[in-house]
Amino acid sequence: VAVVIDVCHGDMPEADKASTFALGKGVPVGIGPAFHRRFTEQLLELAEKEGIPTQLCVEAGDPGTEAWAIQVSRMGIAVVEICIPLRYMHTGAELVDSKDVDMAADLVSKFAAGKTVMPSKEVADDPDTD
């Protein structure tokens, strides 16, 4: 499994709340066709178990990160994505909340150290299998 770590648009004055993420309120986790559903579920369950708050980052297609290229490489690589909200992206005044960086690092390290189970191809391809 590949863990993609990137930034996403943080909340800003006058910005659309539906397309930005609150700083200091939890780690945005990618949801959508580029991300492996079961590994993402495991990541979210781990975050809940460890008391790490999350926000869902719904991406209908290419999320604009390395996740898209990775998940279609060769025979396909399972991908999960963790983001850090970044206010004023692409300016000289970019700003993150250090709590978000710490939470993201904690989640990534616990996910990497934990037990992630890759389902068989038959199970992975069956949308009705839990």
BELLIN-V786257 format. One line per field, one symbol per residue. ss: DSSP state (@ for helix, = for strand, . for the rest). psi: psi as a letter, one per 30 degrees, with the letter a starting at -180 (. if undefined). burial: # if it has 9 or more other ideal C-beta (glycine too) atoms within 8 Angstrom, else .. Layout:
BEGIN
ss = ???
psi = ???
burial = ???
END
This chain:
BEGIN
ss = .=========......@@@.=.....======....@@@@@@@@@@@@@@...======......@@@@@@.......=========.......=..@@@@@@@@@@@@@@@@.......@@@@@.....
psi = kkjkkallklklkgljffglkkkggljkkkkaffkjeeeeeeeeeeeeefgjklkkjkjfbjfgafeeeefgkcgkkkklkkljkjkhkglggkklkfeeeeeeeeeeeeeefajkkjlleeeefjffk.
burial = ######.#####..#....####..#######.###.###.###.###.#.####.#.#...#.#.##.##.....#############....####..##.##.###.##............#......
END
